[in-house]
Amino acid sequence: MNILYDNPKEVGADRIVNGIAAYEKYGGPLIVVDIGTAITFDVINKKGDYLGGVIAPGIRISSDALFMRTAKLPKVEILKPDRVIGKNTVSSIQSGMVYGYIGMIDFIIEKIVEESGLELKDFNIVGTGGFSQLITNESKYVEKMDSLLTLEGLRIIYERNK
């Protein structure tokens, strides 16, 4: 995979591994959204080149910061609440975390597509990572959820190099 980043050494190995696996499984162009400790978006073109991406704080990091940096907000389990409008502090925080991240993910996908000059229908959009199930089920754009993407990428790289 050609890494078309200003400094290719800056790209995390996990992002490259995910890009290789997603490209092999789904083809390009594609966007891989890894919803874990950080939320990363990796953009791969039709030829399989890594174009770059986006990095944002993950849901758990943001939730922990909210709990540790405010005087009265409790630490809460990150779950999808029944409603967007919370009726108590816990459900309000859960709503902000879950629906806020869904909105961020969908908006960033829209901007990536806009900058690419392509159309949304041209992209395969794949979610992976620890919180991917929670978020991708609600996303307007993430079509596939692949929780084993990183492991499959490691296998593919191993097979290519043995």
N, CA and C atoms as an extended XYZ file, in Angstrom:
486
Properties=species:S:1:pos:R:3:atomname:S:1:resname:S:1:resid:I:1 pbc="F F F"
N         0.855       -1.175        0.000 N   MET     1
C         0.000        0.000        0.000 CA  MET     1
C         0.898        1.234        0.000 C   MET     1
N         0.741        2.063       -1.001 N   ASN     2
C         1.471        3.328       -1.044 CA  ASN     2
C         0.864        4.274       -0.018 C   ASN     2
N         1.691        4.858        0.836 N   ILE     3
C         1.229        5.781        1.863 CA  ILE     3
C         1.492        7.195        1.352 C   ILE     3
N         0.445        7.897        0.961 N   LEU     4
C         0.576        9.233        0.386 CA  LEU     4
C         0.343       10.299        1.461 C   LEU     4
N         1.031       10.141        2.567 N   TYR     5
C         0.995       11.029        3.724 CA  TYR     5
C         2.243       11.893        3.645 C   TYR     5
N         2.236       13.108        4.169 N   ASP     6
C         3.433       13.944        4.128 CA  ASP     6
C         4.644       13.206        4.694 C   ASP     6
N         4.448       12.541        5.830 N   ASN     7
C         5.498       11.728        6.427 CA  ASN     7
C         4.906       10.340        6.692 C   ASN     7
N         5.105        9.389        5.796 N   PRO     8
C         4.495        8.068        5.935 CA  PRO     8
C         4.798        7.375        7.260 C   PRO     8
N         5.923        7.711        7.901 N   LYS     9
C         6.276        7.085        9.177 CA  LYS     9
C         5.343        7.510       10.308 C   LYS     9
N         4.587        8.564       10.118 N   GLU    10
C         3.651        9.043       11.136 CA  GLU    10
C         2.361        8.230       11.180 C   GLU    10
N         2.073        7.476       10.148 N   VAL    11
C         0.816        6.722       10.100 CA  VAL    11
C         0.947        5.495       10.997 C   VAL    11
N         0.019        5.355       11.922 N   GLY    12
C         0.046        4.216       12.834 CA  GLY    12
C        -0.096        2.892       12.110 C   GLY    12
N         0.620        1.897       12.619 N   ALA    13
C         0.568        0.563       12.002 CA  ALA    13
C        -0.848        0.014       11.968 C   ALA    13
N        -1.638        0.282       13.010 N   ASP    14
C        -3.016       -0.210       13.039 CA  ASP    14
C        -3.838        0.366       11.894 C   ASP    14
N        -3.577        1.606       11.540 N   ARG    15
C        -4.320        2.242       10.451 CA  ARG    15
C        -3.948        1.626        9.108 C   ARG    15
N        -2.668        1.325        8.928 N   ILE    16
C        -2.229        0.686        7.688 CA  ILE    16
C        -2.792       -0.725        7.595 C   ILE    16
N        -2.718       -1.461        8.699 N   VAL    17
C        -3.244       -2.833        8.732 CA  VAL    17
C        -4.736       -2.840        8.404 C   VAL    17
N        -5.498       -1.931        9.013 N   ASN    18
C        -6.932       -1.843        8.722 CA  ASN    18
C        -7.177       -1.491        7.261 C   ASN    18
N        -6.377       -0.564        6.726 N   GLY    19
C        -6.539       -0.168        5.331 CA  GLY    19
C        -6.275       -1.309        4.369 C   GLY    19
N        -5.231       -2.085        4.640 N   ILE    20
C        -4.908       -3.235        3.790 CA  ILE    20
C        -6.030       -4.262        3.819 C   ILE    20
N        -6.507       -4.581        5.018 N   ALA    21
C        -7.584       -5.578        5.134 CA  ALA    21
C        -8.865       -5.092        4.463 C   ALA    21
N        -9.237       -3.853        4.714 N   ALA    22
C       -10.481       -3.334        4.142 CA  ALA    22
C       -10.397       -3.270        2.623 C   ALA    22
N        -9.249       -2.860        2.098 N   TYR    23
C        -9.102       -2.789        0.646 CA  TYR    23
C        -9.181       -4.185        0.030 C   TYR    23
N        -8.529       -5.139        0.664 N   GLU    24
C        -8.565       -6.514        0.150 CA  GLU    24
C        -9.987       -7.081        0.179 C   GLU    24
N       -10.720       -6.814        1.254 N   LYS    25
C       -12.068       -7.375        1.405 CA  LYS    25
C       -13.143       -6.628        0.617 C   LYS    25
N       -13.042       -5.295        0.578 N   TYR    26
C       -14.151       -4.500        0.054 CA  TYR    26
C       -13.801       -3.680       -1.186 C   TYR    26
N       -12.521       -3.504       -1.472 N   GLY    27
C       -12.114       -2.684       -2.607 CA  GLY    27
C       -12.212       -1.208       -2.300 C   GLY    27
N       -11.703       -0.413       -3.229 N   GLY    28
C       -11.694        1.025       -3.024 CA  GLY    28
C       -12.516        1.723       -4.084 C   GLY    28
N       -12.744        2.972       -3.894 N   PRO    29
C       -12.306        3.772       -2.761 CA  PRO    29
C       -13.071        3.396       -1.499 C   PRO    29
N       -12.407        3.636       -0.379 N   LEU    30
C       -13.064        3.279        0.873 CA  LEU    30
C       -12.644        4.185        2.002 C   LEU    30
N       -13.494        4.205        3.008 N   ILE    31
C       -13.231        4.910        4.257 CA  ILE    31
C       -13.354        3.884        5.372 C   ILE    31
N       -12.305        3.769        6.175 N   VAL    32
C       -12.331        2.889        7.335 CA  VAL    32
C       -12.478        3.773        8.565 C   VAL    32
N       -13.520        3.516        9.354 N   VAL    33
C       -13.761        4.264       10.581 CA  VAL    33
C       -13.500        3.321       11.749 C   VAL    33
N       -12.410        3.579       12.481 N   ASP    34
C       -12.039        2.751       13.625 CA  ASP    34
C       -12.471        3.483       14.891 C   ASP    34
N       -13.452        2.904       15.577 N   ILE    35
C       -14.053        3.551       16.736 CA  ILE    35
C       -13.539        2.850       17.988 C   ILE    35
N       -12.366        3.292       18.435 N   GLY    36
C       -11.715        2.691       19.591 CA  GLY    36
C       -11.227        3.769       20.533 C   GLY    36
N        -9.991        3.617       21.039 N   THR    37
C        -9.407        4.597       21.949 CA  THR    37
C        -9.419        5.978       21.311 C   THR    37
N        -9.044        6.027       20.060 N   ALA    38
C        -9.229        7.220       19.232 CA  ALA    38
C       -10.212        6.818       18.139 C   ALA    38
N       -10.799        7.802       17.510 N   ILE    39
C       -11.631        7.519       16.346 CA  ILE    39
C       -10.834        7.987       15.141 C   ILE    39
N       -10.518        7.031       14.281 N   THR    40
C        -9.728        7.360       13.102 CA  THR    40
C       -10.538        7.070       11.848 C   THR    40
N       -10.293        7.888       10.850 N   PHE    41
C       -10.881        7.726        9.527 CA  PHE    41
C        -9.706        7.575        8.582 C   PHE    41
N        -9.671        6.505        7.828 N   ASP    42
C        -8.600        6.274        6.875 CA  ASP    42
C        -9.207        6.188        5.483 C   ASP    42
N        -8.622        6.934        4.566 N   VAL    43
C        -9.159        7.043        3.216 CA  VAL    43
C        -8.200        6.361        2.245 C   VAL    43
N        -8.729        5.404        1.502 N   ILE    44
C        -7.954        4.646        0.523 CA  ILE    44
C        -8.636        4.834       -0.831 C   ILE    44
N        -7.843        5.112       -1.850 N   ASN    45
C        -8.435        5.343       -3.169 CA  ASN    45
C        -8.665        4.025       -3.921 C   ASN    45
N        -9.176        4.157       -5.126 N   LYS    46
C        -9.526        2.981       -5.938 CA  LYS    46
C        -8.320        2.099       -6.234 C   LYS    46
N        -7.120        2.710       -6.347 N   LYS    47
C        -5.894        1.949       -6.630 CA  LYS    47
C        -5.314        1.287       -5.379 C   LYS    47
N        -5.837        1.605       -4.217 N   GLY    48
C        -5.319        1.029       -2.982 CA  GLY    48
C        -4.281        1.880       -2.285 C   GLY    48
N        -4.161        3.145       -2.684 N   ASP    49
C        -3.231        4.060       -2.034 CA  ASP    49
C        -3.875        4.642       -0.773 C   ASP    49
N        -3.078        4.740        0.281 N   TYR    50
C        -3.532        5.381        1.516 CA  TYR    50
C        -3.385        6.880        1.337 C   TYR    50
N        -4.514        7.603        1.327 N   LEU    51
C        -4.485        9.039        1.058 CA  LEU    51
C        -4.288        9.882        2.308 C   LEU    51
N        -4.732        9.391        3.447 N   GLY    52
C        -4.676       10.160        4.686 CA  GLY    52
C        -5.916        9.895        5.505 C   GLY    52
N        -6.185       10.780        6.450 N   GLY    53
C        -7.350       10.540        7.286 CA  GLY    53
C        -7.588       11.607        8.321 C   GLY    53
N        -8.299       11.196        9.351 N   VAL    54
C        -8.737       12.075       10.435 CA  VAL    54
C        -8.531       11.317       11.741 C   VAL    54
N        -8.142       12.047       12.797 N   ILE    55
C        -8.012       11.455       14.132 CA  ILE    55
C        -8.784       12.336       15.107 C   ILE    55
N        -9.647       11.717       15.905 N   ALA    56
C       -10.413       12.433       16.935 CA  ALA    56
C       -10.343       11.630       18.239 C   ALA    56
N       -10.583       12.275       19.374 N   PRO    57
C       -10.593       11.534       20.634 CA  PRO    57
C       -11.706       10.488       20.627 C   PRO    57
N       -11.434        9.363       21.239 N   GLY    58
C       -12.431        8.301       21.312 CA  GLY    58
C       -13.524        8.598       22.329 C   GLY    58
N       -14.548        7.787       22.287 N   ILE    59
C       -15.703        7.978       23.164 CA  ILE    59
C       -15.321        7.822       24.630 C   ILE    59
N       -14.553        6.794       24.963 N   ARG    60
C       -14.170        6.566       26.360 CA  ARG    60
C       -13.296        7.715       26.872 C   ARG    60
N       -12.348        8.173       26.060 N   ILE    61
C       -11.486        9.296       26.460 CA  ILE    61
C       -12.332       10.532       26.744 C   ILE    61
N       -13.273       10.815       25.872 N   SER    62
C       -14.136       11.984       26.064 CA  SER    62
C       -15.014       11.829       27.293 C   SER    62
N       -15.545       10.649       27.482 N   SER    63
C       -16.384       10.387       28.652 CA  SER    63
C       -15.578       10.543       29.941 C   SER    63
N       -14.373        9.997       29.958 N   ASP    64
C       -13.514       10.118       31.143 CA  ASP    64
C       -13.146       11.572       31.406 C   ASP    64
N       -12.862       12.329       30.364 N   ALA    65
C       -12.526       13.747       30.532 CA  ALA    65
C       -13.713       14.513       31.122 C   ALA    65
N       -14.904       14.209       30.665 N   LEU    66
C       -16.105       14.862       31.187 CA  LEU    66
C       -16.261       14.575       32.672 C   LEU    66
N       -16.071       13.338       33.059 N   PHE    67
C       -16.196       12.923       34.456 CA  PHE    67
C       -15.108       13.556       35.328 C   PHE    67
N       -13.855       13.536       34.836 N   MET    68
C       -12.729       14.018       35.651 CA  MET    68
C       -12.628       15.544       35.687 C   MET    68
N       -13.138       16.220       34.679 N   ARG    69
C       -12.947       17.671       34.588 CA  ARG    69
C       -14.168       18.490       35.024 C   ARG    69
N       -15.232       17.818       35.432 N   THR    70
C       -16.404       18.548       35.905 CA  THR    70
C       -16.652       18.189       37.362 C   THR    70
N       -17.263       19.096       38.068 N   ALA    71
C       -17.441       18.903       39.508 CA  ALA    71
C       -18.521       17.880       39.864 C   ALA    71
N       -19.589       17.843       39.089 N   LYS    72
C       -20.730       17.036       39.520 CA  LYS    72
C       -21.214       15.987       38.534 C   LYS    72
N       -20.574       15.862       37.389 N   LEU    73
C       -21.054       14.871       36.429 CA  LEU    73
C       -20.448       13.511       36.747 C   LEU    73
N       -21.306       12.490       36.810 N   PRO    74
C       -20.817       11.155       37.162 CA  PRO    74
C       -20.218       10.421       35.964 C   PRO    74
N       -19.415        9.424       36.263 N   LYS    75
C       -18.933        8.517       35.221 CA  LYS    75
C       -20.100        7.592       34.886 C   LYS    75
N       -20.368        7.420       33.598 N   VAL    76
C       -21.509        6.601       33.194 CA  VAL    76
C       -21.061        5.526       32.222 C   VAL    76
N       -21.853        4.475       32.162 N   GLU    77
C       -21.622        3.431       31.158 CA  GLU    77
C       -22.023        3.991       29.801 C   GLU    77
N       -21.230        3.697       28.798 N   ILE    78
C       -21.522        4.227       27.467 CA  ILE    78
C       -22.478        3.277       26.766 C   ILE    78
N       -23.740        3.670       26.769 N   LEU    79
C       -24.824        2.908       26.156 CA  LEU    79
C       -25.695        3.863       25.360 C   LEU    79
N       -26.378        3.325       24.367 N   LYS    80
C       -27.336        4.131       23.614 CA  LYS    80
C       -28.590        4.304       24.463 C   LYS    80
N       -28.946        5.545       24.772 N   PRO    81
C       -30.172        5.755       25.548 CA  PRO    81
C       -31.408        5.561       24.668 C   PRO    81
N       -32.547        5.413       25.314 N   ASP    82
C       -33.798        5.218       24.574 CA  ASP    82
C       -34.194        6.434       23.758 C   ASP    82
N       -33.815        7.607       24.255 N   ARG    83
C       -34.212        8.853       23.601 CA  ARG    83
C       -33.011        9.786       23.507 C   ARG    83
N       -33.051       10.695       22.549 N   VAL    84
C       -32.002       11.704       22.446 CA  VAL    84
C       -32.117       12.697       23.596 C   VAL    84
N       -33.329       13.124       23.898 N   ILE    85
C       -33.533       14.092       24.983 CA  ILE    85
C       -33.507       13.342       26.307 C   ILE    85
N       -32.425       13.529       27.054 N   GLY    86
C       -32.281       12.851       28.335 CA  GLY    86
C       -33.208       13.428       29.388 C   GLY    86
N       -33.694       12.554       30.255 N   LYS    87
C       -34.581       12.966       31.347 CA  LYS    87
C       -33.856       12.949       32.694 C   LYS    87
N       -32.564       12.600       32.653 N   ASN    88
C       -31.744       12.635       33.858 CA  ASN    88
C       -30.298       12.806       33.404 C   ASN    88
N       -29.408       13.021       34.359 N   THR    89
C       -28.012       13.311       34.011 CA  THR    89
C       -27.359       12.150       33.275 C   THR    89
N       -27.598       10.923       33.725 N   VAL    90
C       -26.967        9.766       33.092 CA  VAL    90
C       -27.406        9.630       31.638 C   VAL    90
N       -28.718        9.677       31.388 N   SER    91
C       -29.181        9.516       30.007 CA  SER    91
C       -28.794       10.717       29.149 C   SER    91
N       -28.672       11.895       29.746 N   SER    92
C       -28.229       13.071       28.995 CA  SER    92
C       -26.777       12.927       28.551 C   SER    92
N       -25.925       12.423       29.443 N   ILE    93
C       -24.526       12.194       29.085 CA  ILE    93
C       -24.436       11.102       28.021 C   ILE    93
N       -25.166       10.020       28.226 N   GLN    94
C       -25.155        8.933       27.238 CA  GLN    94
C       -25.606        9.442       25.875 C   GLN    94
N       -26.629       10.258       25.846 N   SER    95
C       -27.121       10.804       24.585 CA  SER    95
C       -26.064       11.664       23.922 C   SER    95
N       -25.434       12.527       24.699 N   GLY    96
C       -24.391       13.385       24.137 CA  GLY    96
C       -23.237       12.586       23.579 C   GLY    96
N       -22.833       11.534       24.294 N   MET    97
C       -21.707       10.733       23.838 CA  MET    97
C       -22.084        9.938       22.583 C   MET    97
N       -23.145        9.184       22.650 N   VAL    98
C       -23.503        8.288       21.541 CA  VAL    98
C       -23.963        9.082       20.312 C   VAL    98
N       -24.964        9.930       20.485 N   TYR    99
C       -25.495       10.647       19.323 CA  TYR    99
C       -24.528       11.730       18.839 C   TYR    99
N       -23.765       12.300       19.759 N   GLY   100
C       -22.749       13.271       19.357 CA  GLY   100
C       -21.696       12.639       18.463 C   GLY   100
N       -21.255       11.432       18.822 N   TYR   101
C       -20.249       10.760       18.002 CA  TYR   101
C       -20.829       10.256       16.685 C   TYR   101
N       -22.065        9.817       16.698 N   ILE   102
C       -22.706        9.422       15.432 CA  ILE   102
C       -22.736       10.632       14.496 C   ILE   102
N       -23.139       11.780       15.019 N   GLY   103
C       -23.186       12.993       14.205 CA  GLY   103
C       -21.815       13.388       13.687 C   GLY   103
N       -20.791       13.296       14.550 N   MET   104
C       -19.437       13.639       14.127 CA  MET   104
C       -18.977       12.704       13.022 C   MET   104
N       -19.190       11.424       13.209 N   ILE   105
C       -18.749       10.439       12.218 CA  ILE   105
C       -19.437       10.678       10.879 C   ILE   105
N       -20.731       10.859       10.894 N   ASP   106
C       -21.445       11.086        9.635 CA  ASP   106
C       -21.005       12.383        8.966 C   ASP   106
N       -20.774       13.442        9.745 N   PHE   107
C       -20.340       14.713        9.165 CA  PHE   107
C       -18.949       14.581        8.539 C   PHE   107
N       -18.032       13.927        9.250 N   ILE   108
C       -16.678       13.768        8.703 CA  ILE   108
C       -16.707       12.929        7.428 C   ILE   108
N       -17.519       11.894        7.395 N   ILE   109
C       -17.657       11.096        6.169 CA  ILE   109
C       -18.147       11.984        5.026 C   ILE   109
N       -19.149       12.823        5.292 N   GLU   110
C       -19.647       13.731        4.258 CA  GLU   110
C       -18.536       14.642        3.735 C   GLU   110
N       -17.716       15.177        4.633 N   LYS   111
C       -16.631       16.077        4.221 CA  LYS   111
C       -15.553       15.333        3.432 C   LYS   111
N       -15.234       14.105        3.827 N   ILE   112
C       -14.255       13.300        3.082 CA  ILE   112
C       -14.753       13.077        1.657 C   ILE   112
N       -16.012       12.687        1.542 N   VAL   113
C       -16.598       12.444        0.216 CA  VAL   113
C       -16.573       13.733       -0.607 C   VAL   113
N       -16.959       14.836        0.009 N   GLU   114
C       -16.969       16.132       -0.688 CA  GLU   114
C       -15.568       16.488       -1.198 C   GLU   114
N       -14.546       16.332       -0.350 N   GLU   115
C       -13.173       16.663       -0.757 CA  GLU   115
C       -12.638       15.728       -1.839 C   GLU   115
N       -13.158       14.522       -1.878 N   SER   116
C       -12.644       13.540       -2.840 CA  SER   116
C       -13.071       13.825       -4.268 C   SER   116
N       -14.154       14.564       -4.412 N   GLY   117
C       -14.692       14.806       -5.746 CA  GLY   117
C       -15.529       13.647       -6.261 C   GLY   117
N       -15.665       12.609       -5.452 N   LEU   118
C       -16.486       11.457       -5.823 CA  LEU   118
C       -17.857       11.598       -5.180 C   LEU   118
N       -18.668       10.575       -5.343 N   GLU   119
C       -19.987       10.555       -4.713 CA  GLU   119
C       -20.002        9.509       -3.619 C   GLU   119
N       -20.897        9.660       -2.678 N   LEU   120
C       -21.015        8.736       -1.555 CA  LEU   120
C       -21.157        7.296       -2.039 C   LEU   120
N       -21.930        7.098       -3.093 N   LYS   121
C       -22.174        5.749       -3.612 CA  LYS   121
C       -20.898        5.084       -4.127 C   LYS   121
N       -19.867        5.876       -4.408 N   ASP   122
C       -18.604        5.328       -4.912 CA  ASP   122
C       -17.773        4.662       -3.811 C   ASP   122
N       -18.025        5.010       -2.561 N   PHE   123
C       -17.208        4.548       -1.441 CA  PHE   123
C       -17.782        3.317       -0.755 C   PHE   123
N       -16.884        2.434       -0.332 N   ASN   124
C       -17.202        1.431        0.666 CA  ASN   124
C       -16.832        2.063        1.996 C   ASN   124
N       -17.730        2.004        2.957 N   ILE   125
C       -17.472        2.609        4.260 CA  ILE   125
C       -17.606        1.520        5.307 C   ILE   125
N       -16.493        1.270        6.022 N   VAL   126
C       -16.387        0.141        6.941 CA  VAL   126
C       -16.083        0.648        8.337 C   VAL   126
N       -16.812        0.144        9.325 N   GLY   127
C       -16.556        0.462       10.720 CA  GLY   127
C       -15.872       -0.704       11.410 C   GLY   127
N       -14.985       -0.384       12.338 N   THR   128
C       -14.310       -1.394       13.144 CA  THR   128
C       -13.974       -0.773       14.493 C   THR   128
N       -13.472       -1.573       15.423 N   GLY   129
C       -13.071       -1.053       16.730 CA  GLY   129
C       -14.068       -1.374       17.821 C   GLY   129
N       -13.649       -1.121       19.046 N   GLY   130
C       -14.408       -1.516       20.233 CA  GLY   130
C       -15.811       -0.974       20.347 C   GLY   130
N       -16.040        0.253       19.906 N   PHE   131
C       -17.376        0.848       19.996 CA  PHE   131
C       -18.088        0.872       18.653 C   PHE   131
N       -17.567        0.149       17.678 N   SER   132
C       -18.147        0.238       16.331 CA  SER   132
C       -19.582       -0.267       16.270 C   SER   132
N       -19.887       -1.316       16.991 N   GLN   133
C       -21.251       -1.861       16.956 CA  GLN   133
C       -22.260       -0.826       17.443 C   GLN   133
N       -21.925       -0.149       18.535 N   LEU   134
C       -22.816        0.845       19.126 CA  LEU   134
C       -23.083        2.007       18.168 C   LEU   134
N       -22.046        2.450       17.503 N   ILE   135
C       -22.151        3.649       16.674 CA  ILE   135
C       -22.580        3.344       15.244 C   ILE   135
N       -21.995        2.323       14.626 N   THR   136
C       -22.260        2.102       13.199 CA  THR   136
C       -23.695        1.677       12.922 C   THR   136
N       -24.355        1.072       13.881 N   ASN   137
C       -25.758        0.713       13.665 CA  ASN   137
C       -26.635        1.939       13.459 C   ASN   137
N       -26.198        3.088       13.966 N   GLU   138
C       -26.982        4.319       13.867 CA  GLU   138
C       -26.488        5.258       12.776 C   GLU   138
N       -25.296        5.028       12.256 N   SER   139
C       -24.724        5.916       11.240 CA  SER   139
C       -25.526        5.843        9.942 C   SER   139
N       -25.638        6.983        9.273 N   LYS   140
C       -26.307        7.019        7.974 CA  LYS   140
C       -25.444        6.404        6.888 C   LYS   140
N       -24.120        6.347        7.113 N   TYR   141
C       -23.213        6.021        6.022 CA  TYR   141
C       -22.369        4.763        6.213 C   TYR   141
N       -22.102        4.377        7.439 N   VAL   142
C       -21.250        3.202        7.638 CA  VAL   142
C       -22.071        1.977        7.260 C   VAL   142
N       -21.656        1.316        6.175 N   GLU   143
C       -22.437        0.226        5.592 CA  GLU   143
C       -22.103       -1.129        6.188 C   GLU   143
N       -20.839       -1.287        6.550 N   LYS   144
C       -20.366       -2.600        7.010 CA  LYS   144
C       -19.688       -2.436        8.351 C   LYS   144
N       -19.839       -3.420        9.212 N   MET   145
C       -19.165       -3.445       10.491 CA  MET   145
C       -18.293       -4.686       10.487 C   MET   145
N       -17.001       -4.506       10.699 N   ASP   146
C       -16.055       -5.613       10.615 CA  ASP   146
C       -15.145       -5.586       11.834 C   ASP   146
N       -15.544       -6.276       12.881 N   SER   147
C       -14.811       -6.224       14.143 CA  SER   147
C       -13.467       -6.939       14.078 C   SER   147
N       -13.243       -7.772       13.084 N   LEU   148
C       -11.984       -8.517       12.976 CA  LEU   148
C       -11.033       -7.922       11.940 C   LEU   148
N       -11.282       -6.711       11.508 N   LEU   149
C       -10.513       -6.109       10.424 CA  LEU   149
C        -9.015       -6.065       10.721 C   LEU   149
N        -8.628       -5.648       11.911 N   THR   150
C        -7.204       -5.551       12.243 CA  THR   150
C        -6.548       -6.922       12.227 C   THR   150
N        -7.205       -7.912       12.806 N   LEU   151
C        -6.641       -9.268       12.806 CA  LEU   151
C        -6.527       -9.818       11.389 C   LEU   151
N        -7.520       -9.549       10.570 N   GLU   152
C        -7.462      -10.009        9.184 CA  GLU   152
C        -6.344       -9.301        8.419 C   GLU   152
N        -6.138       -8.021        8.716 N   GLY   153
C        -5.049       -7.292        8.086 CA  GLY   153
C        -3.691       -7.862        8.464 C   GLY   153
N        -3.522       -8.223        9.733 N   LEU   154
C        -2.266       -8.847       10.164 CA  LEU   154
C        -2.039      -10.172        9.445 C   LEU   154
N        -3.121      -10.947        9.288 N   ARG   155
C        -3.018      -12.214        8.563 CA  ARG   155
C        -2.615      -11.991        7.111 C   ARG   155
N        -3.239      -11.020        6.471 N   ILE   156
C        -2.935      -10.727        5.064 CA  ILE   156
C        -1.475      -10.308        4.914 C   ILE   156
N        -1.011       -9.448        5.792 N   ILE   157
C         0.389       -9.007        5.712 CA  ILE   157
C         1.337      -10.179        5.956 C   ILE   157
N         1.003      -11.010        6.916 N   TYR   158
C         1.830      -12.195        7.196 CA  TYR   158
C         1.901      -13.087        5.950 C   TYR   158
N         0.735      -13.364        5.346 N   GLU   159
C         0.688      -14.231        4.171 CA  GLU   159
C         1.506      -13.652        3.006 C   GLU   159
N         1.470      -12.364        2.830 N   ARG   160
C         2.203      -11.718        1.741 CA  ARG   160
C         3.725      -11.761        1.966 C   ARG   160
N         4.120      -11.834        3.221 N   ASN   161
C         5.550      -11.756        3.542 CA  ASN   161
C         6.209      -13.074        3.921 C   ASN   161
N         5.434      -14.158        3.988 N   LYS   162
C         6.078      -15.413        4.416 CA  LYS   162
C         6.785      -16.105        3.286 C   LYS   162
